[in-house]
Amino acid sequence: MHIDRNIILARLEVIIDSLSLLELDPKAIAENDERLVDFAIEHGQSLDWLVMGDVRNYIRMAAERR
């Protein structure tokens, strides 16, 4: 499996902008697996989406909140 760090970086930029976390460095997070996992946990984000682009987890989470 090839991990495309540029795609991860683009997704991180969207999250950081949306959550107004502008003090964070998305490139540094995208390039470091441990930082990426920590970021996802701390900010309630799906690693499935960040790494693979799989939005099914978000769809399930939204349905459960109804």
Backbone atoms as SQL, in Angstrom:
CREATE TABLE atoms (id INTEGER PRIMARY KEY, chain TEXT, resi INTEGER, resn TEXT, atom TEXT, x REAL, y REAL, z REAL);
INSERT INTO atoms VALUES
  (1, 'A', 1, 'MET', 'N', 0.844, -1.181, 0.000),
  (2, 'A', 1, 'MET', 'CA', 0.000, 0.000, 0.000),
  (3, 'A', 1, 'MET', 'C', 0.891, 1.246, 0.000),
  (4, 'A', 2, 'HIS', 'N', 0.619, 2.140, -0.904),
  (5, 'A', 2, 'HIS', 'CA', 1.352, 3.397, -0.997),
  (6, 'A', 2, 'HIS', 'C', 0.561, 4.478, -0.267),
  (7, 'A', 3, 'ILE', 'N', 1.206, 5.180, 0.638),
  (8, 'A', 3, 'ILE', 'CA', 0.567, 6.287, 1.348),
  (9, 'A', 3, 'ILE', 'C', 0.962, 7.575, 0.646),
  (10, 'A', 4, 'ASP', 'N', -0.032, 8.294, 0.157),
  (11, 'A', 4, 'ASP', 'CA', 0.210, 9.552, -0.552),
  (12, 'A', 4, 'ASP', 'C', 0.175, 10.702, 0.448),
  (13, 'A', 5, 'ARG', 'N', 1.341, 11.152, 0.839),
  (14, 'A', 5, 'ARG', 'CA', 1.453, 12.222, 1.852),
  (15, 'A', 5, 'ARG', 'C', 0.860, 13.543, 1.365),
  (16, 'A', 6, 'ASN', 'N', 0.852, 13.772, 0.054),
  (17, 'A', 6, 'ASN', 'CA', 0.263, 15.011, -0.472),
  (18, 'A', 6, 'ASN', 'C', -1.249, 15.034, -0.283),
  (19, 'A', 7, 'ILE', 'N', -1.888, 13.886, -0.432),
  (20, 'A', 7, 'ILE', 'CA', -3.333, 13.816, -0.215),
  (21, 'A', 7, 'ILE', 'C', -3.636, 13.991, 1.265),
  (22, 'A', 8, 'ILE', 'N', -2.829, 13.342, 2.120),
  (23, 'A', 8, 'ILE', 'CA', -3.008, 13.511, 3.567),
  (24, 'A', 8, 'ILE', 'C', -2.839, 14.978, 3.933),
  (25, 'A', 9, 'LEU', 'N', -1.828, 15.615, 3.386),
  (26, 'A', 9, 'LEU', 'CA', -1.585, 17.042, 3.645),
  (27, 'A', 9, 'LEU', 'C', -2.797, 17.880, 3.240),
  (28, 'A', 10, 'ALA', 'N', -3.363, 17.612, 2.083),
  (29, 'A', 10, 'ALA', 'CA', -4.538, 18.373, 1.626),
  (30, 'A', 10, 'ALA', 'C', -5.713, 18.184, 2.579),
  (31, 'A', 11, 'ARG', 'N', -5.933, 16.963, 3.050),
  (32, 'A', 11, 'ARG', 'CA', -7.034, 16.704, 3.989),
  (33, 'A', 11, 'ARG', 'C', -6.771, 17.384, 5.329),
  (34, 'A', 12, 'LEU', 'N', -5.531, 17.347, 5.778),
  (35, 'A', 12, 'LEU', 'CA', -5.181, 18.030, 7.026),
  (36, 'A', 12, 'LEU', 'C', -5.421, 19.535, 6.912),
  (37, 'A', 13, 'GLU', 'N', -5.080, 20.102, 5.784),
  (38, 'A', 13, 'GLU', 'CA', -5.293, 21.538, 5.589),
  (39, 'A', 13, 'GLU', 'C', -6.768, 21.898, 5.704),
  (40, 'A', 14, 'VAL', 'N', -7.641, 21.053, 5.178),
  (41, 'A', 14, 'VAL', 'CA', -9.089, 21.296, 5.287),
  (42, 'A', 14, 'VAL', 'C', -9.521, 21.234, 6.745),
  (43, 'A', 15, 'ILE', 'N', -9.070, 20.219, 7.457),
  (44, 'A', 15, 'ILE', 'CA', -9.446, 20.065, 8.869),
  (45, 'A', 15, 'ILE', 'C', -8.916, 21.230, 9.690),
  (46, 'A', 16, 'ILE', 'N', -7.644, 21.553, 9.518),
  (47, 'A', 16, 'ILE', 'CA', -7.034, 22.635, 10.290),
  (48, 'A', 16, 'ILE', 'C', -7.742, 23.957, 10.031),
  (49, 'A', 17, 'ASP', 'N', -8.090, 24.219, 8.798),
  (50, 'A', 17, 'ASP', 'CA', -8.830, 25.441, 8.468),
  (51, 'A', 17, 'ASP', 'C', -10.235, 25.403, 9.073),
  (52, 'A', 18, 'SER', 'N', -10.923, 24.285, 8.939),
  (53, 'A', 18, 'SER', 'CA', -12.297, 24.169, 9.428),
  (54, 'A', 18, 'SER', 'C', -12.388, 24.306, 10.942),
  (55, 'A', 19, 'LEU', 'N', -11.385, 23.804, 11.648),
  (56, 'A', 19, 'LEU', 'CA', -11.391, 23.844, 13.114),
  (57, 'A', 19, 'LEU', 'C', -10.604, 25.027, 13.669),
  (58, 'A', 20, 'SER', 'N', -10.158, 25.914, 12.788),
  (59, 'A', 20, 'SER', 'CA', -9.378, 27.096, 13.173),
  (60, 'A', 20, 'SER', 'C', -8.170, 26.730, 14.033),
  (61, 'A', 21, 'LEU', 'N', -7.430, 25.733, 13.578),
  (62, 'A', 21, 'LEU', 'CA', -6.217, 25.286, 14.267),
  (63, 'A', 21, 'LEU', 'C', -4.993, 25.794, 13.510),
  (64, 'A', 22, 'LEU', 'N', -5.033, 27.049, 13.145),
  (65, 'A', 22, 'LEU', 'CA', -4.047, 27.617, 12.230),
  (66, 'A', 22, 'LEU', 'C', -2.637, 27.630, 12.789),
  (67, 'A', 23, 'GLU', 'N', -2.477, 27.414, 14.101),
  (68, 'A', 23, 'GLU', 'CA', -1.143, 27.368, 14.689),
  (69, 'A', 23, 'GLU', 'C', -0.418, 26.052, 14.380),
  (70, 'A', 24, 'LEU', 'N', -1.156, 25.051, 13.881),
  (71, 'A', 24, 'LEU', 'CA', -0.566, 23.753, 13.580),
  (72, 'A', 24, 'LEU', 'C', 0.084, 23.740, 12.201),
  (73, 'A', 25, 'ASP', 'N', 1.106, 22.919, 12.059),
  (74, 'A', 25, 'ASP', 'CA', 1.830, 22.778, 10.797),
  (75, 'A', 25, 'ASP', 'C', 1.385, 21.486, 10.110),
  (76, 'A', 26, 'PRO', 'N', 0.485, 21.583, 9.135),
  (77, 'A', 26, 'PRO', 'CA', -0.050, 20.376, 8.512),
  (78, 'A', 26, 'PRO', 'C', 1.024, 19.522, 7.828),
  (79, 'A', 27, 'LYS', 'N', 2.048, 20.145, 7.275),
  (80, 'A', 27, 'LYS', 'CA', 3.095, 19.383, 6.597),
  (81, 'A', 27, 'LYS', 'C', 3.869, 18.518, 7.598),
  (82, 'A', 28, 'ALA', 'N', 4.173, 19.068, 8.747),
  (83, 'A', 28, 'ALA', 'CA', 4.887, 18.309, 9.771),
  (84, 'A', 28, 'ALA', 'C', 4.041, 17.134, 10.268),
  (85, 'A', 29, 'ILE', 'N', 2.744, 17.340, 10.374),
  (86, 'A', 29, 'ILE', 'CA', 1.839, 16.273, 10.812),
  (87, 'A', 29, 'ILE', 'C', 1.740, 15.206, 9.733),
  (88, 'A', 30, 'ALA', 'N', 1.578, 15.611, 8.491),
  (89, 'A', 30, 'ALA', 'CA', 1.409, 14.667, 7.381),
  (90, 'A', 30, 'ALA', 'C', 2.628, 13.771, 7.188),
  (91, 'A', 31, 'GLU', 'N', 3.802, 14.274, 7.529),
  (92, 'A', 31, 'GLU', 'CA', 5.038, 13.530, 7.288),
  (93, 'A', 31, 'GLU', 'C', 5.431, 12.597, 8.432),
  (94, 'A', 32, 'ASN', 'N', 4.683, 12.623, 9.546),
  (95, 'A', 32, 'ASN', 'CA', 5.063, 11.843, 10.718),
  (96, 'A', 32, 'ASN', 'C', 3.865, 11.008, 11.179),
  (97, 'A', 33, 'ASP', 'N', 3.980, 9.687, 11.054),
  (98, 'A', 33, 'ASP', 'CA', 2.852, 8.808, 11.376),
  (99, 'A', 33, 'ASP', 'C', 2.361, 8.979, 12.808),
  (100, 'A', 34, 'GLU', 'N', 3.270, 9.097, 13.753),
  (101, 'A', 34, 'GLU', 'CA', 2.868, 9.235, 15.157),
  (102, 'A', 34, 'GLU', 'C', 2.114, 10.541, 15.386),
  (103, 'A', 35, 'ARG', 'N', 2.605, 11.614, 14.806),
  (104, 'A', 35, 'ARG', 'CA', 1.911, 12.906, 14.931),
  (105, 'A', 35, 'ARG', 'C', 0.548, 12.860, 14.253),
  (106, 'A', 36, 'LEU', 'N', 0.462, 12.151, 13.132),
  (107, 'A', 36, 'LEU', 'CA', -0.808, 12.026, 12.421),
  (108, 'A', 36, 'LEU', 'C', -1.841, 11.296, 13.276),
  (109, 'A', 37, 'VAL', 'N', -1.434, 10.193, 13.884),
  (110, 'A', 37, 'VAL', 'CA', -2.343, 9.436, 14.757),
  (111, 'A', 37, 'VAL', 'C', -2.758, 10.296, 15.947),
  (112, 'A', 38, 'ASP', 'N', -1.795, 10.965, 16.578),
  (113, 'A', 38, 'ASP', 'CA', -2.102, 11.838, 17.723),
  (114, 'A', 38, 'ASP', 'C', -3.075, 12.948, 17.328),
  (115, 'A', 39, 'PHE', 'N', -2.849, 13.552, 16.156),
  (116, 'A', 39, 'PHE', 'CA', -3.735, 14.613, 15.669),
  (117, 'A', 39, 'PHE', 'C', -5.152, 14.082, 15.491),
  (118, 'A', 40, 'ALA', 'N', -5.276, 12.931, 14.857),
  (119, 'A', 40, 'ALA', 'CA', -6.594, 12.354, 14.597),
  (120, 'A', 40, 'ALA', 'C', -7.337, 12.082, 15.901),
  (121, 'A', 41, 'ILE', 'N', -6.651, 11.518, 16.867),
  (122, 'A', 41, 'ILE', 'CA', -7.289, 11.218, 18.158),
  (123, 'A', 41, 'ILE', 'C', -7.676, 12.506, 18.870),
  (124, 'A', 42, 'GLU', 'N', -6.750, 13.440, 18.954),
  (125, 'A', 42, 'GLU', 'CA', -6.989, 14.684, 19.698),
  (126, 'A', 42, 'GLU', 'C', -8.133, 15.508, 19.114),
  (127, 'A', 43, 'HIS', 'N', -8.308, 15.443, 17.799),
  (128, 'A', 43, 'HIS', 'CA', -9.301, 16.297, 17.151),
  (129, 'A', 43, 'HIS', 'C', -10.496, 15.518, 16.603),
  (130, 'A', 44, 'GLY', 'N', -10.626, 14.255, 17.006),
  (131, 'A', 44, 'GLY', 'CA', -11.791, 13.451, 16.646),
  (132, 'A', 44, 'GLY', 'C', -11.927, 13.195, 15.154),
  (133, 'A', 45, 'GLN', 'N', -10.809, 12.974, 14.482),
  (134, 'A', 45, 'GLN', 'CA', -10.824, 12.761, 13.039),
  (135, 'A', 45, 'GLN', 'C', -10.585, 11.294, 12.703),
  (136, 'A', 46, 'SER', 'N', -11.057, 10.891, 11.558),
  (137, 'A', 46, 'SER', 'CA', -10.953, 9.510, 11.109),
  (138, 'A', 46, 'SER', 'C', -9.658, 9.286, 10.336),
  (139, 'A', 47, 'LEU', 'N', -8.841, 8.355, 10.828),
  (140, 'A', 47, 'LEU', 'CA', -7.645, 7.987, 10.080),
  (141, 'A', 47, 'LEU', 'C', -8.009, 7.322, 8.763),
  (142, 'A', 48, 'ASP', 'N', -9.149, 6.626, 8.727),
  (143, 'A', 48, 'ASP', 'CA', -9.597, 6.013, 7.470),
  (144, 'A', 48, 'ASP', 'C', -9.739, 7.082, 6.395),
  (145, 'A', 49, 'TRP', 'N', -10.312, 8.218, 6.762),
  (146, 'A', 49, 'TRP', 'CA', -10.485, 9.292, 5.783),
  (147, 'A', 49, 'TRP', 'C', -9.163, 10.008, 5.523),
  (148, 'A', 50, 'LEU', 'N', -8.425, 10.327, 6.580),
  (149, 'A', 50, 'LEU', 'CA', -7.174, 11.058, 6.402),
  (150, 'A', 50, 'LEU', 'C', -6.198, 10.323, 5.500),
  (151, 'A', 51, 'VAL', 'N', -6.084, 9.014, 5.682),
  (152, 'A', 51, 'VAL', 'CA', -5.077, 8.258, 4.945),
  (153, 'A', 51, 'VAL', 'C', -5.628, 7.655, 3.654),
  (154, 'A', 52, 'MET', 'N', -6.829, 7.088, 3.731),
  (155, 'A', 52, 'MET', 'CA', -7.363, 6.330, 2.596),
  (156, 'A', 52, 'MET', 'C', -8.500, 7.031, 1.839),
  (157, 'A', 53, 'GLY', 'N', -9.041, 8.103, 2.394),
  (158, 'A', 53, 'GLY', 'CA', -10.148, 8.783, 1.740),
  (159, 'A', 53, 'GLY', 'C', -11.487, 8.090, 1.931),
  (160, 'A', 54, 'ASP', 'N', -11.552, 7.191, 2.910),
  (161, 'A', 54, 'ASP', 'CA', -12.770, 6.413, 3.170),
  (162, 'A', 54, 'ASP', 'C', -13.676, 7.193, 4.119),
  (163, 'A', 55, 'VAL', 'N', -14.811, 7.651, 3.637),
  (164, 'A', 55, 'VAL', 'CA', -15.726, 8.474, 4.438),
  (165, 'A', 55, 'VAL', 'C', -16.819, 7.662, 5.140),
  (166, 'A', 56, 'ARG', 'N', -16.810, 6.350, 5.002),
  (167, 'A', 56, 'ARG', 'CA', -17.873, 5.539, 5.609),
  (168, 'A', 56, 'ARG', 'C', -17.960, 5.729, 7.116),
  (169, 'A', 57, 'ASN', 'N', -16.830, 5.878, 7.790),
  (170, 'A', 57, 'ASN', 'CA', -16.845, 6.075, 9.234),
  (171, 'A', 57, 'ASN', 'C', -17.567, 7.369, 9.596),
  (172, 'A', 58, 'TYR', 'N', -17.339, 8.429, 8.833),
  (173, 'A', 58, 'TYR', 'CA', -18.028, 9.699, 9.082),
  (174, 'A', 58, 'TYR', 'C', -19.537, 9.565, 8.849),
  (175, 'A', 59, 'ILE', 'N', -19.925, 8.827, 7.847),
  (176, 'A', 59, 'ILE', 'CA', -21.352, 8.616, 7.565),
  (177, 'A', 59, 'ILE', 'C', -22.006, 7.884, 8.728),
  (178, 'A', 60, 'ARG', 'N', -21.346, 6.851, 9.241),
  (179, 'A', 60, 'ARG', 'CA', -21.883, 6.117, 10.400),
  (180, 'A', 60, 'ARG', 'C', -21.970, 7.010, 11.626),
  (181, 'A', 61, 'MET', 'N', -20.942, 7.813, 11.878),
  (182, 'A', 61, 'MET', 'CA', -20.944, 8.702, 13.039),
  (183, 'A', 61, 'MET', 'C', -22.085, 9.710, 12.944),
  (184, 'A', 62, 'ALA', 'N', -22.311, 10.250, 11.777),
  (185, 'A', 62, 'ALA', 'CA', -23.394, 11.220, 11.598),
  (186, 'A', 62, 'ALA', 'C', -24.761, 10.559, 11.822),
  (187, 'A', 63, 'ALA', 'N', -24.921, 9.349, 11.343),
  (188, 'A', 63, 'ALA', 'CA', -26.193, 8.630, 11.507),
  (189, 'A', 63, 'ALA', 'C', -26.451, 8.308, 12.979),
  (190, 'A', 64, 'GLU', 'N', -25.404, 7.980, 13.728),
  (191, 'A', 64, 'GLU', 'CA', -25.562, 7.659, 15.142),
  (192, 'A', 64, 'GLU', 'C', -25.962, 8.873, 15.963),
  (193, 'A', 65, 'ARG', 'N', -25.606, 10.063, 15.528),
  (194, 'A', 65, 'ARG', 'CA', -25.923, 11.293, 16.267),
  (195, 'A', 65, 'ARG', 'C', -27.366, 11.739, 16.088),
  (196, 'A', 66, 'ARG', 'N', -28.075, 11.123, 15.141),
  (197, 'A', 66, 'ARG', 'CA', -29.469, 11.501, 14.875),
  (198, 'A', 66, 'ARG', 'C', -30.369, 11.089, 15.971);
